[in-house]
Every structure is written in C-alpha cells, then in structure tokens.
C-alpha cells in the first residue's frame, strides 16, 4: 500500500477523479437513466390500479348484499 506522504496531492486527486468517472460510467451502463422514472411510473400506476380493484370489489360486495335483502 502506498502511503500518502509518497504520493503528491495532485496525483491522488486525479486518481480519485478517474476512479469516480469509471464508477459513474459503469453505473450508467448497468442502470440506464430512463429506467428509474419508468419503474416509478409503473409502480404508481400499479398502486392506483390496486386501489381501483379494491374499491370495485367493495362496491360490488355492497351491491350483492343489497340484492340479497
């Protein structure tokens, strides 16, 4: 392991910058930028659909009980 006293600060900051750029590029390749908003959009529509299905089931159950009386 290289001690920080042997490495000049400019080389160390340049190395950190290069590593950060490489990591950022790898993340962009793994997860495309437009996939996160699409996933959140799909999740919100799924929740809304679930609420509508639950509400419809409650209303139909109420209607069936009214018809039985």
N, CA, C and O of each residue as an XYZ file, in Angstrom:
276
protein
N       0.841     -1.174      0.000
C       0.000      0.000      0.000
C       0.885      1.236      0.000
O       1.891      1.272      0.708
N       0.535      2.229     -0.765
C       1.313      3.451     -0.899
C       0.867      4.423      0.188
O      -0.327      4.643      0.390
N       1.823      4.988      0.868
C       1.475      5.971      1.888
C       1.187      7.299      1.221
O       1.668      7.568      0.120
N       0.396      8.136      1.893
C       0.015      9.408      1.298
C       1.173     10.390      1.248
O       1.134     11.343      0.471
N       2.199     10.180      2.056
C       3.335     11.103      2.028
C       4.177     10.917      0.771
O       4.868     11.847      0.355
N       4.134      9.718      0.151
C       4.914      9.462     -1.054
C       4.167      9.886     -2.316
O       4.790     10.039     -3.367
N       2.858     10.079     -2.243
C       2.057     10.441     -3.407
C       1.697     11.919     -3.304
O       1.214     12.385     -2.272
N       1.938     12.643     -4.386
C       1.616     14.066     -4.353
C       0.098     14.251     -4.368
O      -0.623     13.413     -4.910
N      -0.386     15.339     -3.779
C      -1.836     15.560     -3.709
C      -2.500     15.666     -5.080
O      -3.646     15.247     -5.241
N      -1.805     16.214     -6.063
C      -2.427     16.347     -7.385
C      -2.630     14.988     -8.044
O      -3.651     14.760     -8.693
N      -1.668     14.086     -7.885
C      -1.812     12.745     -8.456
C      -2.940     11.997     -7.765
O      -3.701     11.271     -8.406
N      -3.041     12.178     -6.453
C      -4.089     11.492     -5.701
C      -5.480     12.003     -6.109
O      -6.406     11.208     -6.271
N      -5.629     13.317     -6.275
C      -6.930     13.858     -6.674
C      -7.271     13.436     -8.102
O      -8.435     13.169     -8.402
N      -6.280     13.373     -8.978
C      -6.525     12.915    -10.343
C      -6.947     11.450    -10.354
O      -7.843     11.069    -11.107
N      -6.312     10.633     -9.530
C      -6.666      9.218     -9.452
C      -8.086      9.050     -8.914
O      -8.847      8.220     -9.413
N      -8.440      9.832     -7.905
C      -9.801      9.762     -7.354
C     -10.829     10.183     -8.397
O     -11.908      9.598     -8.487
N     -10.489     11.202     -9.186
C     -11.393     11.677    -10.229
C     -11.588     10.608    -11.307
O     -12.702     10.406    -11.789
N     -10.512      9.933    -11.680
C     -10.592      8.878    -12.696
C     -11.434      7.716    -12.192
O     -12.266      7.183    -12.926
N     -11.221      7.324    -10.945
C     -11.992      6.222    -10.372
C     -13.472      6.598    -10.311
O     -14.333      5.776    -10.626
N     -13.772      7.826     -9.911
C     -15.162      8.276     -9.822
C     -15.818      8.274    -11.209
O     -16.971      7.862    -11.340
N     -15.109      8.723    -12.229
C     -15.656      8.711    -13.584
C     -15.908      7.289    -14.079
O     -16.917      7.024    -14.733
N     -14.992      6.376    -13.766
C     -15.165      4.985    -14.176
C     -16.377      4.361    -13.490
O     -17.154      3.652    -14.129
N     -16.542      4.620    -12.194
C     -17.696      4.097    -11.471
C     -18.991      4.664    -12.022
O     -19.978      3.941    -12.162
N     -18.996      5.939    -12.333
C     -20.191      6.575    -12.877
C     -20.549      5.960    -14.232
O     -21.722      5.712    -14.511
N     -19.554      5.718    -15.060
C     -19.795      5.093    -16.359
C     -20.344      3.673    -16.204
O     -21.232      3.261    -16.950
N     -19.810      2.928    -15.233
C     -20.278      1.566    -15.002
C     -21.731      1.555    -14.545
O     -22.511      0.715    -14.992
N     -22.106      2.481    -13.655
C     -23.482      2.554    -13.186
C     -24.428      2.932    -14.324
O     -25.546      2.422    -14.396
N     -23.991      3.814    -15.202
C     -24.833      4.210    -16.332
C     -25.043      3.048    -17.292
O     -26.103      2.944    -17.910
N     -24.060      2.181    -17.424
C     -24.212      1.014    -18.281
C     -25.119     -0.030    -17.634
O     -25.883     -0.701    -18.328
N     -25.041     -0.173    -16.312
C     -25.857     -1.163    -15.616
C     -27.315     -0.720    -15.533
O     -28.219     -1.511    -15.802
N     -27.549      0.534    -15.164
C     -28.897      1.062    -14.998
C     -29.049      2.266    -15.917
O     -28.514      3.335    -15.624
N     -29.774      2.110    -17.029
C     -29.981      3.260    -17.916
C     -30.724      4.378    -17.190
O     -31.497      4.117    -16.269
N     -30.492      5.605    -17.599
C     -31.039      6.773    -16.910
C     -32.561      6.812    -16.958
O     -33.190      7.299    -16.019
N     -33.165      6.309    -18.031
C     -34.617      6.392    -18.139
C     -35.338      5.230    -17.470
O     -36.568      5.227    -17.425
N     -34.617      4.246    -16.952
C     -35.289      3.093    -16.352
C     -35.856      3.392    -14.969
O     -36.879      2.815    -14.598
N     -35.234      4.267    -14.201
C     -35.728      4.571    -12.855
C     -37.059      5.320    -12.914
O     -37.988      4.928    -12.208
N     -37.203      6.377    -13.719
C     -38.525      7.012    -13.807
C     -39.599      6.072    -14.352
O     -40.750      6.136    -13.921
N     -39.238      5.204    -15.290
C     -40.204      4.239    -15.815
C     -40.650      3.267    -14.728
O     -41.828      2.919    -14.650
N     -39.714      2.831    -13.894
C     -40.051      1.918    -12.810
C     -40.967      2.589    -11.793
O     -41.930      1.977    -11.331
N     -40.682      3.831    -11.441
C     -41.534      4.558    -10.500
C     -42.912      4.815    -11.096
O     -43.913      4.751    -10.384
N     -42.976      5.105    -12.389
C     -44.251      5.316    -13.066
C     -45.078      4.034    -13.049
O     -46.274      4.068    -12.760
N     -44.446      2.909    -13.356
C     -45.133      1.622    -13.329
C     -45.626      1.300    -11.922
O     -46.737      0.797    -11.752
N     -44.818      1.582    -10.929
C     -45.201      1.326     -9.542
C     -46.407      2.175     -9.133
O     -47.331      1.667     -8.498
N     -46.407      3.453     -9.488
C     -47.524      4.319     -9.110
C     -48.815      3.915     -9.813
O     -49.884      3.952     -9.205
N     -48.730      3.528    -11.090
C     -49.927      3.073    -11.799
C     -50.431      1.754    -11.225
O     -51.638      1.521    -11.169
N     -49.523      0.900    -10.804
C     -49.931     -0.376    -10.205
C     -50.651     -0.152     -8.881
O     -51.642     -0.824     -8.594
N     -50.168      0.775     -8.084
C     -50.830      1.089     -6.817
C     -52.220      1.662     -7.078
O     -53.182      1.283     -6.410
N     -52.330      2.570     -8.042
C     -53.630      3.153     -8.378
C     -54.604      2.080     -8.885
O     -55.783      2.093     -8.532
N     -54.111      1.165     -9.703
C     -54.943      0.073    -10.196
C     -55.414     -0.816     -9.050
O     -56.567     -1.247     -9.021
N     -54.517     -1.088     -8.109
C     -54.891     -1.888     -6.945
C     -55.966     -1.213     -6.111
O     -56.869     -1.880     -5.606
N     -55.881      0.096     -5.963
C     -56.905      0.840     -5.218
C     -58.244      0.750     -5.937
O     -59.276      0.549     -5.297
N     -58.240      0.898     -7.262
C     -59.488      0.799     -8.025
C     -60.097     -0.606     -7.943
O     -61.313     -0.752     -7.815
N     -59.254     -1.631     -8.016
C     -59.760     -3.002     -7.921
C     -60.358     -3.247     -6.537
O     -61.424     -3.849     -6.416
N     -59.672     -2.782     -5.497
C     -60.190     -2.942     -4.137
C     -61.516     -2.198     -3.973
O     -62.458     -2.736     -3.392
N     -61.594     -0.972     -4.477
C     -62.831     -0.194     -4.394
C     -63.964     -0.851     -5.151
O     -65.097     -0.885     -4.672
N     -63.666     -1.376     -6.339
C     -64.685     -2.069     -7.124
C     -65.197     -3.306     -6.412
O     -66.392     -3.599     -6.451
N     -64.303     -4.032     -5.764
C     -64.720     -5.223     -5.021
C     -65.620     -4.842     -3.856
O     -66.599     -5.533     -3.574
N     -65.297     -3.751     -3.181
C     -66.131     -3.308     -2.059
C     -67.518     -2.871     -2.543
O     -68.530     -3.205     -1.926
N     -67.556     -2.137     -3.631
C     -68.848     -1.667     -4.166
C     -69.686     -2.841     -4.663
O     -70.894     -2.884     -4.427
N     -69.052     -3.798     -5.352
C     -69.816     -4.947     -5.839
C     -70.299     -5.802     -4.675
O     -71.408     -6.334     -4.725
N     -69.495     -5.944     -3.636
C     -69.927     -6.685     -2.449
C     -71.116     -6.024     -1.788
O     -72.033     -6.708     -1.334
N     -71.115     -4.712     -1.729
C     -72.245     -3.966     -1.163
C     -73.496     -4.156     -2.021
O     -74.594     -4.334     -1.494
N     -73.329     -4.117     -3.338
C     -74.454     -4.320     -4.241
C     -75.042     -5.707     -4.108
O     -76.263     -5.864     -4.130
N     -74.200     -6.715     -3.971
C     -74.685     -8.088     -3.814
C     -75.465     -8.221     -2.508
O     -76.515     -8.864     -2.470
N     -74.954     -7.617     -1.445
C     -75.673     -7.682     -0.150
C     -77.018     -6.973     -0.246
O     -77.990     -7.427      0.358
N     -77.097     -5.872     -0.989
C     -78.371     -5.168     -1.147
C     -79.379     -5.985     -1.948
O     -80.576     -5.955     -1.663
N     -78.888     -6.722     -2.962
C     -79.777     -7.555     -3.770
C     -80.308     -8.752     -2.985
O     -81.428     -9.202     -3.226
N     -79.523     -9.264     -2.059
C     -79.947    -10.436     -1.280
C     -81.048    -10.084     -0.288
O     -81.839    -10.949      0.090
N     -81.109     -8.824      0.138
C     -82.117     -8.433      1.143
C     -83.427     -8.344      0.545
O     -84.398     -8.030      1.232
